Amino acid sequence: MHSFVFLFLLILVFTKVSQCTLHHIFVGTVNGTSLYTLEFNDIARSLEMVFNSSGAGAHPILAITRNKLWAFGSRSLDGTISRYGNTTSNFKSIQLLAQTERPGCIFGAASSGTCSTIFALSPSGFQTLRSDAVHGDIRSIAFSPNQRHLYALDIHTSLLLNYYISDAPSLQDLLDVDVLPELSGTIKVISHPKLHKLYLVAQNTNELVTVPMLYNDRRDIAVNLTHHEVLSKNDTYIHFFTSSIAISSSASYLWALSQSSNNNNIITVYPLNTTTGDIVDEPLWFNWTPRGGKAGGSFQTSFIAPTPFESDFVAVTSFPAGSVEILGIGGNRMHGIQSLGSVDASVDEGCCGEAAWFD
């Protein structure tokens, strides 16, 4: 039934779109069962909700298969991953990552808090691979640019695991387990979309850390990590923690989102050298408040998701504010960060989870 619902959403998208100026985003919920379809017009700079469907449960994280026929959702509260309602486990955190190159599997990391496993689902969802048990709390994964390597980050020990992904992956090819020095509370790892470089964010210290990689996508231990302050270390930002980072599909900017319990958020945008991936200038800072009608309270979760098409745009979602907003860099850096459209879904108390761009 739920597979039919998603196929209906795909039909809706394909029948509405005949030009490349329209793009679509799927957004799930942290609580509840809604699955929203939003439409972004990158010429008119507008964002609107076009469909609200009921899924199998709350899906704060969604991943869409390479062939765009299926969506997988994870639900950490009861350890469920589904297409919809396909597989159940006792894990408390489940991350998903869609492989955009062949064969187009869905990869993920499931953690109980002290023990984790890396897994892969075939595009149909009926074949599953699992790694050996990992003693640690893996809550963030990233692909190398060619998707031959899958990086997995232990958020407590800052161990970085590097799995080789072949055409017929087994998840038994663990190449490296690197200890990243002088890091604590690292919660997110992302890779440069085109170059051999990783970026991590340390939540406890609000630091952005760059990790140089060799041409074979293994860590270059001869080169030190580079640290950048996302926010200054003073009393003004003592209650902020950096929770999400992303690189725009143009590879020109890295976005970082820092949030506090009183619904205040700061978005930091670093300009990147498109040849080296290095940060090349002072960042832009933007005070961002979710457009939804609810205050964040003591528990707020926000996500940044870059577009799959070439742009400097990102989708920013927030729970429990119920907000989805498209942000971009205006004409050039001198115009700063601009809002390109937003949707207020605050009537849904479970919205919004991380955005998954369809096109």
N, C-alpha and C positions, 0 to 999 in steps of 0.2 A: 504493500500500500504506500509506504513512504518512498520507495523507489519510484513509484508512479508519480507521486507528488513532485519529486525533483525533476523527472523527465518532463512533466508539464511545465515546470519553470523554464527548462531549457527551450521548449517549444515557444513559450512566451517570449523569451529573449530573441530567438532567431527570427520570429515573425515580426518583431518590432524593429529590428535593426537592419538597415540596408546601407548605412554609411558608417565610416570609421570614427565619426565624431561622437558616437554614443557608446558608452562603456557600462558594464554591469558589475555589481558587487553583491555578493551574498553575505549576510550578517546573521549569526545565530545569537543565542542568549546565554547568560550566565545562570539564570533561573528561568523556568518556564519552557515552552515548547515552540515558540515562534521561529520561523526562518524567513527573513526579509530579503526581498530583491529590490535593489536600488539602481537607478539609472542616472549616470553622470554624462552631461553634455559638455565636452571640453572646449567647444566654441562659445556657446551661450553662457558657460560657467554656471551651470545649475545642477542641482542634485535633487531627485525626487524619489519617493517610495512608489513602486509600481505593483508590488504584490506582497502579501503577508500570508504565509502558509504555516501549517502545523507540522512539526517534525516529530521524531520519536522521543524527544526529550530536549533538555538544554544542551546546546553545542557551543561552548565559548570559543572553540577552535575548529575551523573547517578547512578541508583541503579538497581540491577538485582535481580529478584525474586528468592526465595529459590529453586523452581523447574527449574530455569534457562531457562524458556520459554519466559519470557518477560523482557524488560527493561523499566524503567520509567526515564524520563528526566525532569529537572526543568529549567525554563528560567525566571530569575528574572526581566529582563528588561521590559517584558510585563505581568508578573505575570502568566505564563503558566506552568502547569504540565501536562504531557501527556504520553500516551502509544500508539502511538504518537498522539498528538492533541486531547486528551480525555476530559480534564477539563480546564476551564479558569476562572481566578479570577483577582482581582485588586491588588494583593499583589506585593510587590517590592522585597522580599527576600523569597526564597523557599529552604529549606533544606530537603534532603531525606536520609532515613536509612532503609536498608533491614533487615527484620527479618529472621534469619537463622534457627530458631526453628519453629515448627508448630504453627499456620497455615501458616506462611511464608508471612505475609502482608508487605506492604511498609508503613512505618511511616514517617511523615514529620512535619515540622513547617513552617508556612507561616506568614510573618510579613509585615505590612504596614509601619513600623517604630515606631508606637506608640501603635498599637493593633495587637495581634497575635492570631493564632489558631493552635492547634495540630490536625492532621488528620491522618487517616489510609485508605489505599486502599487495597482491597482484591487482591490476586495474579492475578486474571483475570482483575482487574482494573474497574470492573463494580459496585462494592459496596464501598461506602465511609462512614467513620465515622468522626465526628468532635467533638472537645471539646467545652466547653463554651469559650467565648471570654476571652483572657488574656490581661490585660492592661499592655503592655510592648513590648519590642523588642526582641522576641525569635529568635535567629539565630544559635543556636547550640543545638543538641540533642544527647543523648547517651543511650544505653541499659545497664542494669546491666548484669553480666555474664550469668545468667539464663534467661534473657530477660523478666522477670516478672515485671521489673520496667523500665520506660522511664523517663530520666532526661531531663529537658528543661531549658536552661540558658538565662536569660535576660541580654543582653550584656551591658546595661547601668546601671542598678541598682544592678547587681550581685545577683539577686534573682534566686534560684534554685528550680524548681518545680519537684515533684516526682509523677508520675502517675503509678498506679498499672495496669498491663496488664494481664488479665485473658485469658483463652482459647477462650472466646467469649468477646473480649474487647469492652468497651463502650466509653472509654476516659472520663468518668464521675467520675472515681475513683482517684481524686486528693488527695493524702495522706498528702503531706507536701509542704509548701512554706517556704524555709529557706533563711534567709538573711545571705550571706557570708560576714563576717566583713573585713574591711580594704582592700577592693578590688575595683579597678576601671578599666574600659576598658577591662573586661574579654570577650574574643571573641570566646573561644572554650572550650568545655568540652568533655572529653573522659573517659571511664571507663577501669579499668584493665580487661583483657579478662578472668581472672580466679579468681580474688580476690575481696574483698569488699573495693574498693578504687577508688576515682575519682581524675582526674588531670585536672587542668584548666590552661590556659595561659592568663596573663594580658598583653595586647598589649601595654598599655601606659607605663608600668614600666619594660617590658621584664622580667617578673617573671613567674616561674612555681610554681603552688600551688597544694599541695596534700590535699585531703579532705577525712578523714577516715570515713568509713561507718560501720554500725553494720551488724551482720549476716543476718538480715532481709532486708538489702539493704536500710536502712534509715540512715540518717546522725547521726553520733556519736557526739553529741554536747558537750560531756564531754572532748573531745580531741581537742586540738587546730589545726588549719590549719598549714601546714608547707610550708615555702616560700623558693624558690631557685632562685638565679640570673641566668637567661639564658645568659645574657651578662652583663659585668661589667658596673656600672653606672659612666662612664667617657666620655669625649668628643669624644673619638674614635668611640663610638657606638651611639652617640646622634641621628643620622639619621636612625637608624635601629629600626624596630618594629617586634615583634614575631607574626607570623600569623597562624602557623599550627603546630600541635603536633600529634603524633601517637605512639602507642606501637607495636613493632614487634610481630608477631604471636607466637614467642618463649617465649614471655613475659620476655625476658632478657634485652631489651633495650627500652628506650623512646627517640624518635626523636623529635627535635624542629627545626623549620625553621624560621630564622629571615632575613628580607630583607630590602633593602634600595632602594631609587628611582634611583640610578645610576647603577642598575643591579648587585650590589654586594650582595651576600647572605652568611649567616653563618649558617651551620647546626651543632647543638649541640646534642650529643648523651649521654644519661645518662645510666649507668649500673644499673639494678634493681635487688634487691634480689627476687628470684623467689618464695620464701616462703611468704614474707611479702609485696612485691611490693614497698619497700622503696628504695630510691636512696642510693647506698652503696659505691660509689667511685667518684673521680673527673671525670667530663665529657670529652668526646672527642670533639674537635672543628675542623670544616672542612670548608674552604672557597670554596664556590660552585658558579660557573657561569653556567647558562643554556647553553646547547650545541647548541641551536638554533642560527640562523644567525642574529637575531634582538636584539638590545639593549632594555632594559626594559623601558627606559624613565621615565616619572613621574608617570605612572600607571603600576604597575606590580603585578601580582597575581600568587602565587605558592602554591602547595598543596603537602602533603605527604600522601601516601596510603600504608599500610602494606599488605603483601601477605596474602591470606587465607590459604596457606599451611605452615607448620611448618618451619620457617626460621627467619633469622635476616635481611631480605631484605625489602626494601620499594621502591615504585615508586614515583618519584618526577616529577611533571609537572609544566610548567611555561607558562604564557601568559603575554605579546605578543611575547616572545622569540620563541615560537613554539617548546618547548623542552619536551621530555620524557626521563627520565634516571632512571636506576635501581641502587640503592646504597646498599651496605652491609658492614658488619664488616668482615674484612679479618681474616682468620684462628683463630686468637684470638685478643684481644684488642690491643696487641703490634703492630699489622699490620695496625691499624687505619681503617679509612673509605675508601672503594674502590668503584670505578665505575665498574659495571658489564655489561654495555651495554647502548646505548643511541640511540635515533632517533631524527633527525632534521626535524621538520615539519613546519619550518618557512616560507615556500612558502604559507602556509595557514595563512592569517592575523588574523584569529580568534582563532587559536590554542595556548594553549591547556587548557582545563578544568581539573577537578579532575579525576584521573584514577579510574576505577571500575574493579577490578580483576574478571575474569570469573572463572578461575580455577588455 
